């Protein structure tokens, strides 16, 4: 039984920081890329950041480049999203997900390429 649990969300002021964690259980995902997505009220879910199984490649949407950093610890079966210089427009529910195919060398931004999803954690940034 695969389970992904996000944590670390909360309420912060603009300019602040949060570190999200996604802990996986039921399977080891050390051979799979992992991604972070977010969904703001009234908007579609969008790709935010991702990292390949080897951590050799990371990918970010333009709006978070230089502010967010994705990393992983395969010994803990966990992926992280460090979010700095947060803006009100970052407010959303953040989800982690696991790539469908093992040992890909690129990070997919397509939701259909991710097989397992967490329940999400709320991030709220006040102005």
C-alpha positions, -999 to +999 in steps of 0.1 A: +000+000+000+017+031-013+013+063+007+028+098+003+024+122+031+032+159+027+041+181+057+055+215+065+028+237+051+014+266+071+008+304+072+038+327+066+042+364+057+055+374+023+092+371+022+092+342+046+103+306+041+088+271+044+103+237+039+079+210+027+085+173+031+070+143+014+076+110+030+068+078+011+059+045+025+048+011+011+075+012-016+110+025-022+111+052-048+149+057-050+148+048-087+120+073-096+118+110-103+096+129-079+077+161-085+059+189-066+026+203-079+003+230-065-033+241-069-046+275-060-083+282-054-101+284-087-071+273-107-058+241-123-031+220-107+003+230-120+038+216-119+062+235-096+094+215-093+109+181-098+140+160-093+152+129-110+160+097-091+197+104-092+193+141-082+213+150-113+185+170-129+161+194-113+133+214-130+113+244-119+086+266-133+099+301-141+079+318-114+098+299-086+133+298-100+158+312-076+134+310-047+125+273-045+149+243-042+138+207-046+160+179-031+156+143-020+171+119+005+167+084-009+178+068+024+146+083+039+124+078+009+117+115+012+116+146-012+118+182+000+108+216-013+126+245+003+106+277-004+122+310+002+111+346-005+075+334-006+049+356-023+011+357-019+008+341-053+025+310-040-006+303-019-019+269-028-022+233-018+011+216-026+012+180-036+041+156-041+040+128-067+061+099-080+070+094-117+055+064-134+087+052-150+119+042-133+153+060-139+141+087-162+168+112-171+145+142-174+118+157-151+084+155-166+060+184-161+030+164-172+006+152-145-001+121-164+035+110-160+031+107-123+015+076-108+013+082-070+001+113-053+000+127-018-030+144-002-014+178-002-004+204+024-017+240+025+007+269+021-007+303+027+014+335+022+000+367+036+010+402+024 
